[in-house]
């Protein structure tokens, strides 16, 4: 059935599930294979990271997944060389406050993230400037209007380099 309809049914439970026994394994296999699939880099990410590194900017990757998995993914995408550190933790204001202490220059600290509720809101609460790079995933439980707006919105990662350079040229 249509994926949107299937998701609505799964979320609201309006129809009983009709999964035949011979399809259960196929569905599970597809699900686990999709989890292993390498994500595609969004527009301008590799070039933007390269530009940031050439400018000698300190680049941290903050992830809620395991550090080893994040590094493996970055290696597979050929971008691991751009990151100075990979930090794992629950994305809460306290984590970003610790990061600010680690980097020692809050006025130059930016969070570039693709989720308002998981990236932008807690970073902004901690005092970082925020750049929202929409990722397409919008959880149904999140009310974007209830969150603080990002400082900037981009559609190409390279725009983040331009924004940060302009902010610090003033």
Secondary structure, DSSP 8 states (H G I E B T S, - for coil): --HHHHHHHHHH--S-----HHHHHHHHHHHHHHHHS-----TTHHHHHHHHHHTT---EEEESS-HHHHHHHHHHTT-GGG-SEEEE---SHHHHHHHHHHHS-GGG-EEEES-IIIIIHHHHHHT-EEEE---S---TT--GGGS---SEE-SSTHHHHHHHHHHHH-
